[in-house]
């Protein structure tokens, strides 16, 4: 293995390890790049995009397109577990994307499927509003 291949493999392993460490949180490519810049390990944006796309193909990472303005968010999925289905809330104040598990919303999802024949794709549903922290400011 030549040095370039070995270097790329170390970068990929660093990306995978970082994604796993987030324990299911969403992260953007820029946030990943900023993390590595902060710790003094430069990994190019193109490398991050390519490797995340590979992880998405392998179903180890989920990709979420939040809106037409914000870049994609990525979430590491533990291959030993199926992640619980959840909804997404996006704060219009701070821009944070929040995972939200709620039985009432789950019941609404079941109702829509059972009574109206409409199956909601929770990965694409985003509720917009103001988070608690922004409301209290």
N, CA, C and O atoms as CSV, one atom per row, in Angstrom:
chain,resi,resn,atom,element,x,y,z
A,1,UNK,N,N,0.850,-1.170,0.000
A,1,UNK,CA,C,0.000,0.000,0.000
A,1,UNK,C,C,0.896,1.234,0.000
A,1,UNK,O,O,1.825,1.337,0.801
A,2,UNK,N,N,0.610,2.171,-0.907
A,2,UNK,CA,C,1.437,3.369,-0.942
A,2,UNK,C,C,0.969,4.382,0.100
A,2,UNK,O,O,-0.096,4.221,0.694
A,3,UNK,N,N,1.771,5.425,0.317
A,3,UNK,CA,C,1.467,6.409,1.357
A,3,UNK,C,C,0.147,7.140,1.113
A,3,UNK,O,O,-0.590,7.418,2.059
A,4,UNK,N,N,-0.158,7.455,-0.156
A,4,UNK,CA,C,-1.399,8.155,-0.464
A,4,UNK,C,C,-2.607,7.310,-0.083
A,4,UNK,O,O,-3.566,7.822,0.495
A,5,UNK,N,N,-2.568,6.015,-0.404
A,5,UNK,CA,C,-3.667,5.115,-0.063
A,5,UNK,C,C,-3.785,4.984,1.447
A,5,UNK,O,O,-4.886,5.019,1.997
A,6,UNK,N,N,-2.651,4.835,2.112
A,6,UNK,CA,C,-2.649,4.695,3.567
A,6,UNK,C,C,-3.201,5.972,4.214
A,6,UNK,O,O,-3.959,5.892,5.181
A,7,UNK,N,N,-2.834,7.131,3.696
A,7,UNK,CA,C,-3.300,8.400,4.227
A,7,UNK,C,C,-4.815,8.501,4.093
A,7,UNK,O,O,-5.501,8.891,5.037
A,8,UNK,N,N,-5.339,8.147,2.909
A,8,UNK,CA,C,-6.777,8.199,2.698
A,8,UNK,C,C,-7.502,7.213,3.611
A,8,UNK,O,O,-8.593,7.510,4.099
A,9,UNK,N,N,-6.913,6.056,3.844
A,9,UNK,CA,C,-7.519,5.083,4.738
A,9,UNK,C,C,-7.570,5.636,6.159
A,9,UNK,O,O,-8.573,5.451,6.849
A,10,UNK,N,N,-6.520,6.306,6.610
A,10,UNK,CA,C,-6.514,6.917,7.944
A,10,UNK,C,C,-7.568,8.012,8.026
A,10,UNK,O,O,-8.229,8.156,9.054
A,11,UNK,N,N,-7.735,8.784,6.956
A,11,UNK,CA,C,-8.757,9.821,6.943
A,11,UNK,C,C,-10.152,9.203,7.026
A,11,UNK,O,O,-11.005,9.681,7.774
A,12,UNK,N,N,-10.376,8.155,6.264
A,12,UNK,CA,C,-11.678,7.492,6.298
A,12,UNK,C,C,-11.975,6.936,7.677
A,12,UNK,O,O,-13.090,7.072,8.181
A,13,UNK,N,N,-10.986,6.314,8.284
A,13,UNK,CA,C,-11.179,5.764,9.628
A,13,UNK,C,C,-11.460,6.881,10.628
A,13,UNK,O,O,-12.278,6.710,11.533
A,14,UNK,N,N,-10.797,8.013,10.476
A,14,UNK,CA,C,-11.030,9.157,11.360
A,14,UNK,C,C,-12.463,9.670,11.195
A,14,UNK,O,O,-13.123,9.994,12.182
A,15,UNK,N,N,-12.942,9.744,9.956
A,15,UNK,CA,C,-14.312,10.197,9.700
A,15,UNK,C,C,-15.313,9.229,10.318
A,15,UNK,O,O,-16.258,9.644,10.989
A,16,UNK,N,N,-15.100,7.936,10.087
A,16,UNK,CA,C,-16.012,6.918,10.631
A,16,UNK,C,C,-16.039,6.992,12.161
A,16,UNK,O,O,-17.112,6.977,12.766
A,17,UNK,N,N,-14.874,7.070,12.776
A,17,UNK,CA,C,-14.789,7.124,14.237
A,17,UNK,C,C,-15.502,8.363,14.777
A,17,UNK,O,O,-16.221,8.291,15.774
A,18,UNK,N,N,-15.294,9.499,14.107
A,18,UNK,CA,C,-15.967,10.728,14.539
A,18,UNK,C,C,-17.479,10.592,14.417
A,18,UNK,O,O,-18.211,10.966,15.334
A,19,UNK,N,N,-17.950,10.064,13.301
A,19,UNK,CA,C,-19.390,9.891,13.110
A,19,UNK,C,C,-19.972,8.973,14.190
A,19,UNK,O,O,-21.040,9.255,14.731
A,20,UNK,N,N,-19.284,7.895,14.499
A,20,UNK,CA,C,-19.750,6.982,15.538
A,20,UNK,C,C,-19.806,7.685,16.889
A,20,UNK,O,O,-20.719,7.442,17.678
A,21,UNK,N,N,-18.838,8.553,17.159
A,21,UNK,CA,C,-18.769,9.228,18.455
A,21,UNK,C,C,-19.935,10.184,18.678
A,21,UNK,O,O,-20.215,10.559,19.817
A,22,UNK,N,N,-20.610,10.580,17.620
A,22,UNK,CA,C,-21.725,11.524,17.733
A,22,UNK,C,C,-22.994,10.873,18.254
A,22,UNK,O,O,-23.960,11.561,18.583
A,23,UNK,N,N,-22.993,9.557,18.329
A,23,UNK,CA,C,-24.108,8.785,18.880
A,23,UNK,C,C,-25.459,9.186,18.300
A,23,UNK,O,O,-26.410,9.455,19.034
A,24,UNK,N,N,-25.529,9.221,16.962
A,24,UNK,CA,C,-26.796,9.448,16.296
A,24,UNK,C,C,-27.138,10.899,16.025
A,24,UNK,O,O,-28.182,11.173,15.432
A,25,UNK,N,N,-26.304,11.835,16.432
A,25,UNK,CA,C,-26.577,13.243,16.141
A,25,UNK,C,C,-26.378,13.514,14.661
A,25,UNK,O,O,-25.611,12.830,13.983
A,26,UNK,N,N,-27.081,14.523,14.177
A,26,UNK,CA,C,-26.896,14.955,12.794
A,26,UNK,C,C,-25.680,15.860,12.712
A,26,UNK,O,O,-25.373,16.593,13.652
A,27,UNK,N,N,-24.994,15.803,11.581
A,27,UNK,CA,C,-23.834,16.660,11.370
A,27,UNK,C,C,-23.731,16.976,9.879
A,27,UNK,O,O,-24.089,16.158,9.032
A,28,UNK,N,N,-23.239,18.168,9.577
A,28,UNK,CA,C,-23.037,18.550,8.181
A,28,UNK,C,C,-21.581,18.302,7.796
A,28,UNK,O,O,-20.729,18.090,8.659
A,29,UNK,N,N,-21.309,18.329,6.515
A,29,UNK,CA,C,-19.938,18.155,6.037
A,29,UNK,C,C,-19.042,19.267,6.597
A,29,UNK,O,O,-17.909,19.011,7.006
A,30,UNK,N,N,-19.552,20.490,6.614
A,30,UNK,CA,C,-18.756,21.598,7.157
A,30,UNK,C,C,-18.456,21.418,8.632
A,30,UNK,O,O,-17.361,21.758,9.080
A,31,UNK,N,N,-19.395,20.894,9.393
A,31,UNK,CA,C,-19.147,20.634,10.809
A,31,UNK,C,C,-18.073,19.557,10.980
A,31,UNK,O,O,-17.230,19.654,11.872
A,32,UNK,N,N,-18.106,18.548,10.138
A,32,UNK,CA,C,-17.075,17.503,10.191
A,32,UNK,C,C,-15.715,18.108,9.863
A,32,UNK,O,O,-14.743,17.872,10.581
A,33,UNK,N,N,-15.637,18.882,8.788
A,33,UNK,CA,C,-14.370,19.517,8.400
A,33,UNK,C,C,-13.860,20.436,9.509
A,33,UNK,O,O,-12.666,20.448,9.810
A,34,UNK,N,N,-14.771,21.210,10.120
A,34,UNK,CA,C,-14.373,22.103,11.213
A,34,UNK,C,C,-13.842,21.329,12.404
A,34,UNK,O,O,-12.885,21.758,13.049
A,35,UNK,N,N,-14.454,20.194,12.701
A,35,UNK,CA,C,-13.978,19.358,13.803
A,35,UNK,C,C,-12.523,18.947,13.568
A,35,UNK,O,O,-11.682,19.071,14.459
A,36,UNK,N,N,-12.236,18.457,12.364
A,36,UNK,CA,C,-10.884,17.992,12.075
A,36,UNK,C,C,-9.889,19.151,11.993
A,36,UNK,O,O,-8.731,19.000,12.385
A,37,UNK,N,N,-10.329,20.299,11.489
A,37,UNK,CA,C,-9.453,21.482,11.491
A,37,UNK,C,C,-9.106,21.882,12.920
A,37,UNK,O,O,-7.964,22.239,13.209
A,38,UNK,N,N,-10.093,21.823,13.813
A,38,UNK,CA,C,-9.902,22.206,15.211
A,38,UNK,C,C,-8.866,21.322,15.903
A,38,UNK,O,O,-8.094,21.805,16.731
A,39,UNK,N,N,-8.847,20.040,15.570
A,39,UNK,CA,C,-7.884,19.138,16.213
A,39,UNK,C,C,-6.591,19.005,15.401
A,39,UNK,O,O,-5.733,18.177,15.710
A,40,UNK,N,N,-6.467,19.832,14.359
A,40,UNK,CA,C,-5.227,19.856,13.584
A,40,UNK,C,C,-5.062,18.727,12.592
A,40,UNK,O,O,-3.941,18.413,12.190
A,41,UNK,N,N,-6.154,18.118,12.195
A,41,UNK,CA,C,-6.113,17.021,11.221
A,41,UNK,C,C,-6.920,17.454,10.000
A,41,UNK,O,O,-8.145,17.327,9.980
A,42,UNK,N,N,-6.244,17.954,9.004
A,42,UNK,CA,C,-6.914,18.495,7.811
A,42,UNK,C,C,-7.429,17.356,6.939
A,42,UNK,O,O,-6.670,16.497,6.489
A,43,UNK,N,N,-8.746,17.374,6.712
A,43,UNK,CA,C,-9.373,16.437,5.773
A,43,UNK,C,C,-10.212,17.285,4.834
A,43,UNK,O,O,-11.063,18.055,5.279
A,44,UNK,N,N,-9.976,17.148,3.546
A,44,UNK,CA,C,-10.662,17.958,2.555
A,44,UNK,C,C,-12.149,17.675,2.471
A,44,UNK,O,O,-12.607,16.564,2.736
A,45,UNK,N,N,-12.887,18.698,2.099
A,45,UNK,CA,C,-14.343,18.599,1.948
A,45,UNK,C,C,-14.713,17.502,0.944
A,45,UNK,O,O,-15.652,16.740,1.175
A,46,UNK,N,N,-13.982,17.425,-0.162
A,46,UNK,CA,C,-14.274,16.419,-1.189
A,46,UNK,C,C,-14.116,15.012,-0.626
A,46,UNK,O,O,-14.939,14.136,-0.897
A,47,UNK,N,N,-13.067,14.793,0.152
A,47,UNK,CA,C,-12.845,13.476,0.781
A,47,UNK,C,C,-13.994,13.135,1.708
A,47,UNK,O,O,-14.477,12.003,1.719
A,48,UNK,N,N,-14.432,14.116,2.487
A,48,UNK,CA,C,-15.540,13.881,3.420
A,48,UNK,C,C,-16.815,13.534,2.646
A,48,UNK,O,O,-17.491,12.559,2.976
A,49,UNK,N,N,-17.146,14.321,1.625
A,49,UNK,CA,C,-18.343,14.038,0.818
A,49,UNK,C,C,-18.288,12.642,0.220
A,49,UNK,O,O,-19.249,11.879,0.322
A,50,UNK,N,N,-17.175,12.311,-0.400
A,50,UNK,CA,C,-17.068,10.996,-1.062
A,50,UNK,C,C,-17.219,9.850,-0.079
A,50,UNK,O,O,-17.905,8.867,-0.358
A,51,UNK,N,N,-16.569,9.982,1.082
A,51,UNK,CA,C,-16.644,8.892,2.045
A,51,UNK,C,C,-18.036,8.794,2.670
A,51,UNK,O,O,-18.530,7.691,2.907
A,52,UNK,N,N,-18.665,9.926,2.935
A,52,UNK,CA,C,-20.029,9.883,3.465
A,52,UNK,C,C,-20.979,9.250,2.454
A,52,UNK,O,O,-21.854,8.471,2.833
A,53,UNK,N,N,-20.818,9.574,1.176
A,53,UNK,CA,C,-21.654,8.952,0.149
A,53,UNK,C,C,-21.478,7.436,0.142
A,53,UNK,O,O,-22.442,6.691,-0.034
A,54,UNK,N,N,-20.248,6.994,0.335
A,54,UNK,CA,C,-19.988,5.544,0.400
A,54,UNK,C,C,-20.673,4.932,1.624
A,54,UNK,O,O,-21.274,3.862,1.535
A,55,UNK,N,N,-20.578,5.614,2.756
A,55,UNK,CA,C,-21.221,5.113,3.976
A,55,UNK,C,C,-22.745,5.104,3.838
A,55,UNK,O,O,-23.412,4.236,4.401
A,56,UNK,N,N,-23.295,6.058,3.098
A,56,UNK,CA,C,-24.739,6.077,2.842
A,56,UNK,C,C,-25.114,4.861,1.988
A,56,UNK,O,O,-26.101,4.183,2.273
A,57,UNK,N,N,-24.328,4.586,0.944
A,57,UNK,CA,C,-24.578,3.403,0.100
A,57,UNK,C,C,-24.529,2.124,0.911
A,57,UNK,O,O,-25.306,1.200,0.670
A,58,UNK,N,N,-23.612,2.066,1.878
A,58,UNK,CA,C,-23.461,0.884,2.730
A,58,UNK,C,C,-24.494,0.838,3.853
A,58,UNK,O,O,-24.507,-0.094,4.657
A,59,UNK,N,N,-25.366,1.860,3.901
A,59,UNK,CA,C,-26.414,1.972,4.915
A,59,UNK,C,C,-25.857,2.074,6.331
A,59,UNK,O,O,-26.480,1.621,7.291
A,60,UNK,N,N,-24.673,2.675,6.445
A,60,UNK,CA,C,-24.074,2.920,7.755
A,60,UNK,C,C,-24.299,4.355,8.202
A,60,UNK,O,O,-24.133,4.697,9.373
A,61,UNK,N,N,-24.683,5.187,7.237
A,61,UNK,CA,C,-24.978,6.592,7.504
A,61,UNK,C,C,-26.261,6.943,6.766
A,61,UNK,O,O,-26.471,6.524,5.628
A,62,UNK,N,N,-27.123,7.722,7.433
A,62,UNK,CA,C,-28.325,8.243,6.782
A,62,UNK,C,C,-28.061,9.678,6.364
A,62,UNK,O,O,-27.396,10.440,7.066
A,63,UNK,N,N,-28.594,10.023,5.212
A,63,UNK,CA,C,-28.452,11.377,4.686
A,63,UNK,C,C,-29.818,12.041,4.692
A,63,UNK,O,O,-30.793,11.477,4.197
A,64,UNK,N,N,-29.883,13.233,5.250
A,64,UNK,CA,C,-31.127,13.990,5.320
A,64,UNK,C,C,-30.959,15.296,4.567
A,64,UNK,O,O,-30.020,16.053,4.813
A,65,UNK,N,N,-31.877,15.551,3.649
A,65,UNK,CA,C,-31.929,16.840,2.965
A,65,UNK,C,C,-33.004,17.642,3.680
A,65,UNK,O,O,-34.193,17.344,3.563
A,66,UNK,N,N,-32.588,18.646,4.411
A,66,UNK,CA,C,-33.513,19.373,5.265
A,66,UNK,C,C,-34.361,20.361,4.479
A,66,UNK,O,O,-35.583,20.381,4.632
A,67,UNK,N,N,-33.753,21.158,3.663
A,67,UNK,CA,C,-34.486,22.129,2.866
A,67,UNK,C,C,-33.640,22.473,1.648
A,67,UNK,O,O,-32.556,21.917,1.471
A,68,UNK,N,N,-34.109,23.357,0.831
A,68,UNK,CA,C,-33.377,23.726,-0.374
A,68,UNK,C,C,-32.221,24.671,-0.117
A,68,UNK,O,O,-31.452,24.970,-1.030
A,69,UNK,N,N,-32.085,25.146,1.112
A,69,UNK,CA,C,-31.064,26.134,1.448
A,69,UNK,C,C,-29.912,25.504,2.224
A,69,UNK,O,O,-28.744,25.713,1.896
A,70,UNK,N,N,-30.246,24.740,3.241
A,70,UNK,CA,C,-29.253,24.119,4.109
A,70,UNK,C,C,-28.657,22.892,3.431
A,70,UNK,O,O,-29.361,22.174,2.721
A,71,UNK,N,N,-27.381,22.648,3.640
A,71,UNK,CA,C,-26.754,21.448,3.104
A,71,UNK,C,C,-27.294,20.202,3.788
A,71,UNK,O,O,-28.020,20.286,4.779
A,72,UNK,N,N,-26.937,19.066,3.256
A,72,UNK,CA,C,-27.393,17.794,3.813
A,72,UNK,C,C,-26.817,17.577,5.203
A,72,UNK,O,O,-25.728,18.050,5.528
A,73,UNK,N,N,-27.575,16.852,6.010
A,73,UNK,CA,C,-27.108,16.406,7.321
A,73,UNK,C,C,-26.902,14.900,7.238
A,73,UNK,O,O,-27.580,14.205,6.482
A,74,UNK,N,N,-25.967,14.418,8.017
A,74,UNK,CA,C,-25.651,12.996,8.032
A,74,UNK,C,C,-25.742,12.472,9.453
A,74,UNK,O,O,-25.426,13.177,10.412
A,75,UNK,N,N,-26.178,11.225,9.576
A,75,UNK,CA,C,-26.326,10.589,10.878
A,75,UNK,C,C,-25.764,9.178,10.799
A,75,UNK,O,O,-26.153,8.397,9.930
A,76,UNK,N,N,-24.854,8.852,11.703
A,76,UNK,CA,C,-24.315,7.494,11.744
A,76,UNK,C,C,-25.378,6.559,12.295
A,76,UNK,O,O,-26.057,6.885,13.268
A,77,UNK,N,N,-25.523,5.391,11.668
A,77,UNK,CA,C,-26.495,4.389,12.090
A,77,UNK,C,C,-25.708,3.156,12.520
A,77,UNK,O,O,-24.974,2.571,11.724
A,78,UNK,N,N,-25.864,2.769,13.769
A,78,UNK,CA,C,-25.174,1.581,14.278
A,78,UNK,C,C,-25.704,0.361,13.538
A,78,UNK,O,O,-26.899,0.070,13.586
A,79,UNK,N,N,-24.817,-0.349,12.856
A,79,UNK,CA,C,-25.252,-1.484,12.038
A,79,UNK,C,C,-25.811,-2.637,12.865
A,79,UNK,O,O,-26.465,-3.517,12.305
A,80,UNK,N,N,-25.581,-2.665,14.156
A,80,UNK,CA,C,-26.115,-3.742,14.994
A,80,UNK,C,C,-27.542,-3.465,15.439
A,80,UNK,O,O,-28.240,-4.373,15.890
A,81,UNK,N,N,-27.980,-2.221,15.315
A,81,UNK,CA,C,-29.317,-1.849,15.745
A,81,UNK,C,C,-30.018,-1.099,14.616
A,81,UNK,O,O,-29.377,-0.456,13.786
A,82,UNK,N,N,-31.311,-1.193,14.604
A,82,UNK,CA,C,-32.084,-0.350,13.700
A,82,UNK,C,C,-32.459,0.882,14.506
A,82,UNK,O,O,-33.043,0.751,15.582
A,83,UNK,N,N,-32.145,2.059,14.025
A,83,UNK,CA,C,-32.462,3.250,14.795
A,83,UNK,C,C,-33.966,3.414,14.932
A,83,UNK,O,O,-34.725,3.086,14.020
A,84,UNK,N,N,-34.390,3.925,16.085
A,84,UNK,CA,C,-35.814,4.159,16.268
A,84,UNK,C,C,-36.255,5.265,15.328
A,84,UNK,O,O,-35.554,6.254,15.117
A,85,UNK,N,N,-37.427,5.066,14.777
A,85,UNK,CA,C,-37.970,6.076,13.889
A,85,UNK,C,C,-38.232,7.333,14.712
A,85,UNK,O,O,-38.699,7.261,15.849
A,86,UNK,N,N,-37.930,8.459,14.135
A,86,UNK,CA,C,-38.093,9.716,14.847
A,86,UNK,C,C,-38.468,10.811,13.855
A,86,UNK,O,O,-38.348,10.649,12.641
A,87,UNK,N,N,-38.913,11.897,14.393
A,87,UNK,CA,C,-39.255,13.062,13.589
A,87,UNK,C,C,-38.165,14.102,13.770
A,87,UNK,O,O,-37.345,14.009,14.684
A,88,UNK,N,N,-38.165,15.090,12.893
A,88,UNK,CA,C,-37.155,16.142,12.958
A,88,UNK,C,C,-37.828,17.483,13.189
A,88,UNK,O,O,-38.805,17.832,12.527
A,89,UNK,N,N,-37.287,18.221,14.137
A,89,UNK,CA,C,-37.717,19.588,14.387
A,89,UNK,C,C,-36.537,20.483,14.046
A,89,UNK,O,O,-35.409,20.213,14.459
A,90,UNK,N,N,-36.790,21.545,13.297
A,90,UNK,CA,C,-35.729,22.499,12.960
A,90,UNK,C,C,-36.096,23.842,13.571
A,90,UNK,O,O,-37.157,24.403,13.297
A,91,UNK,N,N,-35.189,24.345,14.409
A,91,UNK,CA,C,-35.412,25.631,15.056
A,91,UNK,C,C,-35.113,26.746,14.054
A,91,UNK,O,O,-34.034,26.799,13.464
A,92,UNK,N,N,-36.086,27.627,13.878
A,92,UNK,CA,C,-35.912,28.754,12.966
A,92,UNK,C,C,-35.100,29.870,13.612
A,92,UNK,O,O,-34.721,30.830,12.942
A,93,UNK,N,N,-34.832,29.750,14.910
A,93,UNK,CA,C,-34.009,30.736,15.599
A,93,UNK,C,C,-32.531,30.428,15.460
A,93,UNK,O,O,-31.768,31.237,14.932
A,94,UNK,N,N,-32.125,29.250,15.937
A,94,UNK,CA,C,-30.696,28.894,15.957
A,94,UNK,C,C,-30.305,27.927,14.850
A,94,UNK,O,O,-29.115,27.714,14.615
A,95,UNK,N,N,-31.286,27.332,14.159
A,95,UNK,CA,C,-30.997,26.420,13.059
A,95,UNK,C,C,-30.732,24.987,13.481
A,95,UNK,O,O,-30.453,24.140,12.632
A,96,UNK,N,N,-30.812,24.695,14.781
A,96,UNK,CA,C,-30.528,23.338,15.249
A,96,UNK,C,C,-31.565,22.351,14.734
A,96,UNK,O,O,-32.755,22.661,14.667
A,97,UNK,N,N,-31.102,21.164,14.372
A,97,UNK,CA,C,-31.972,20.078,13.948
A,97,UNK,C,C,-32.082,19.111,15.115
A,97,UNK,O,O,-31.072,18.602,15.601
A,98,UNK,N,N,-33.287,18.859,15.560
A,98,UNK,CA,C,-33.525,18.081,16.777
A,98,UNK,C,C,-34.248,16.794,16.419
A,98,UNK,O,O,-35.247,16.817,15.700
A,99,UNK,N,N,-33.743,15.657,16.926
A,99,UNK,CA,C,-34.465,14.390,16.813
A,99,UNK,C,C,-35.588,14.434,17.834
A,99,UNK,O,O,-35.410,14.920,18.951
A,100,UNK,N,N,-36.731,13.929,17.446
A,100,UNK,CA,C,-37.850,13.976,18.370
A,100,UNK,C,C,-38.652,12.697,18.241
A,100,UNK,O,O,-39.163,12.379,17.168
A,101,UNK,N,N,-38.760,11.964,19.343
A,101,UNK,CA,C,-39.581,10.764,19.381
A,101,UNK,C,C,-40.795,11.079,20.240
A,101,UNK,O,O,-40.665,11.496,21.390
A,102,UNK,N,N,-41.968,10.876,19.673
A,102,UNK,CA,C,-43.194,11.246,20.367
A,102,UNK,C,C,-44.282,10.254,19.990
A,102,UNK,O,O,-44.565,10.041,18.812
A,103,UNK,N,N,-44.881,9.657,20.996
A,103,UNK,CA,C,-45.938,8.668,20.747
A,103,UNK,C,C,-47.140,9.297,20.057
A,103,UNK,O,O,-47.778,8.649,19.227
A,104,UNK,N,N,-47.466,10.550,20.384
A,104,UNK,CA,C,-48.611,11.207,19.735
A,104,UNK,C,C,-48.378,11.359,18.241
A,104,UNK,O,O,-49.285,11.122,17.443
A,105,UNK,N,N,-47.159,11.756,17.854
A,105,UNK,CA,C,-46.849,11.865,16.434
A,105,UNK,C,C,-46.848,10.493,15.772
A,105,UNK,O,O,-47.283,10.352,14.629
A,106,UNK,N,N,-46.363,9.486,16.485
A,106,UNK,CA,C,-46.367,8.123,15.956
A,106,UNK,C,C,-47.805,7.659,15.722
A,106,UNK,O,O,-48.105,7.021,14.713
A,107,UNK,N,N,-48.693,7.989,16.673
A,107,UNK,CA,C,-50.115,7.627,16.506
A,107,UNK,C,C,-50.711,8.337,15.291
A,107,UNK,O,O,-51.492,7.745,14.547
A,108,UNK,N,N,-50.345,9.602,15.090
A,108,UNK,CA,C,-50.830,10.340,13.913
A,108,UNK,C,C,-50.330,9.676,12.630
A,108,UNK,O,O,-51.060,9.580,11.643
A,109,UNK,N,N,-49.082,9.223,12.657
A,109,UNK,CA,C,-48.511,8.547,11.490
A,109,UNK,C,C,-49.285,7.257,11.200
A,109,UNK,O,O,-49.613,6.976,10.047
A,110,UNK,N,N,-49.576,6.479,12.234
A,110,UNK,CA,C,-50.332,5.234,12.071
A,110,UNK,C,C,-51.742,5.544,11.566
A,110,UNK,O,O,-52.252,4.861,10.678
A,111,UNK,N,N,-52.370,6.579,12.138
A,111,UNK,CA,C,-53.717,6.991,11.710
A,111,UNK,C,C,-53.741,7.351,10.228
A,111,UNK,O,O,-54.630,6.920,9.494
A,112,UNK,N,N,-52.777,8.130,9.796
A,112,UNK,CA,C,-52.741,8.541,8.390
A,112,UNK,C,C,-52.600,7.340,7.456
A,112,UNK,O,O,-53.206,7.308,6.385
A,113,UNK,N,N,-51.811,6.370,7.857
A,113,UNK,CA,C,-51.641,5.176,7.031
A,113,UNK,C,C,-52.911,4.319,7.040
A,113,UNK,O,O,-53.410,3.918,5.988
A,114,UNK,N,N,-53.421,4.048,8.235
A,114,UNK,CA,C,-54.564,3.149,8.375
A,114,UNK,C,C,-55.848,3.744,7.793
A,114,UNK,O,O,-56.563,3.074,7.047
A,115,UNK,N,N,-56.135,4.987,8.132
A,115,UNK,CA,C,-57.418,5.576,7.753
A,115,UNK,C,C,-57.404,6.352,6.443
A,115,UNK,O,O,-58.453,6.598,5.847
A,116,UNK,N,N,-56.202,6.738,5.993
A,116,UNK,CA,C,-56.137,7.572,4.800
A,116,UNK,C,C,-55.204,7.023,3.724
A,116,UNK,O,O,-55.075,7.605,2.647
A,117,UNK,N,N,-54.553,5.893,4.028
A,117,UNK,CA,C,-53.687,5.261,3.043
A,117,UNK,C,C,-52.454,6.070,2.693
A,117,UNK,O,O,-51.902,5.931,1.602
A,118,UNK,N,N,-52.021,6.920,3.623
A,118,UNK,CA,C,-50.864,7.770,3.358
A,118,UNK,C,C,-49.746,7.427,4.321
A,118,UNK,O,O,-49.896,7.562,5.536
A,119,UNK,N,N,-48.618,6.980,3.772
A,119,UNK,CA,C,-47.472,6.573,4.587
A,119,UNK,C,C,-46.445,7.701,4.629
A,119,UNK,O,O,-45.882,8.081,3.602
A,120,UNK,N,N,-46.212,8.222,5.809
A,120,UNK,CA,C,-45.271,9.329,5.994
A,120,UNK,C,C,-43.843,8.791,6.029
A,120,UNK,O,O,-43.561,7.809,6.714
A,121,UNK,N,N,-42.955,9.433,5.295
A,121,UNK,CA,C,-41.527,9.134,5.343
A,121,UNK,C,C,-40.918,10.071,6.386
A,121,UNK,O,O,-40.641,11.234,6.093
A,122,UNK,N,N,-40.710,9.563,7.600
A,122,UNK,CA,C,-40.243,10.423,8.693
A,122,UNK,C,C,-38.865,11.011,8.434
A,122,UNK,O,O,-38.511,12.030,9.026
A,123,UNK,N,N,-38.091,10.396,7.569
A,123,UNK,CA,C,-36.771,10.943,7.252
A,123,UNK,C,C,-36.882,12.243,6.465
A,123,UNK,O,O,-35.933,13.027,6.418
A,124,UNK,N,N,-38.033,12.471,5.851
A,124,UNK,CA,C,-38.212,13.670,5.033
A,124,UNK,C,C,-39.148,14.694,5.663
A,124,UNK,O,O,-39.317,15.790,5.130
A,125,UNK,N,N,-39.754,14.344,6.790
A,125,UNK,CA,C,-40.673,15.258,7.454
A,125,UNK,C,C,-39.899,16.117,8.446
A,125,UNK,O,O,-39.146,15.615,9.280
A,126,UNK,N,N,-40.106,17.427,8.330
A,126,UNK,CA,C,-39.441,18.358,9.237
A,126,UNK,C,C,-40.481,19.343,9.753
A,126,UNK,O,O,-41.203,19.972,8.979
A,127,UNK,N,N,-40.544,19.464,11.061
A,127,UNK,CA,C,-41.401,20.454,11.690
A,127,UNK,C,C,-40.544,21.677,11.985
A,127,UNK,O,O,-39.464,21.561,12.564
A,128,UNK,N,N,-41.025,22.841,11.586
A,128,UNK,CA,C,-40.299,24.081,11.814
A,128,UNK,C,C,-40.947,24.841,12.953
A,128,UNK,O,O,-42.172,24.879,13.077
A,129,UNK,N,N,-40.113,25.446,13.784
A,129,UNK,CA,C,-40.613,26.229,14.906
A,129,UNK,C,C,-39.445,26.829,15.666
A,129,UNK,O,O,-38.359,27.011,15.116
A,130,UNK,N,N,-39.675,27.130,16.917
A,130,UNK,CA,C,-38.657,27.737,17.770
A,130,UNK,C,C,-38.394,26.804,18.936
A,130,UNK,O,O,-39.326,26.394,19.628
A,131,UNK,N,N,-37.131,26.467,19.160
A,131,UNK,CA,C,-36.770,25.571,20.263
A,131,UNK,C,C,-36.944,26.291,21.603
A,131,UNK,O,O,-37.109,27.510,21.650
A,132,UNK,N,N,-36.904,25.534,22.666
A,132,UNK,CA,C,-37.091,26.058,24.013
A,132,UNK,C,C,-36.045,27.118,24.361
A,132,UNK,O,O,-36.380,28.153,24.936
A,133,UNK,N,N,-34.789,26.869,24.017
A,133,UNK,CA,C,-33.734,27.832,24.335
A,133,UNK,C,C,-33.957,29.166,23.634
A,133,UNK,O,O,-33.789,30.227,24.236
A,134,UNK,N,N,-34.335,29.109,22.360
A,134,UNK,CA,C,-34.581,30.357,21.618
A,134,UNK,C,C,-35.833,31.063,22.132
A,134,UNK,O,O,-35.889,32.292,22.147
A,135,UNK,N,N,-36.836,30.293,22.553
A,135,UNK,CA,C,-38.068,30.886,23.102
A,135,UNK,C,C,-37.785,31.631,24.398
A,135,UNK,O,O,-38.421,32.645,24.689
A,136,UNK,N,N,-36.835,31.131,25.175
A,136,UNK,CA,C,-36.522,31.732,26.463
A,136,UNK,C,C,-35.575,32.921,26.381
A,136,UNK,O,O,-35.296,33.555,27.399
A,137,UNK,N,N,-35.076,33.234,25.188
A,137,UNK,CA,C,-34.158,34.371,25.037
A,137,UNK,C,C,-34.893,35.676,25.038
A,137,UNK,O,O,-34.275,36.733,24.921
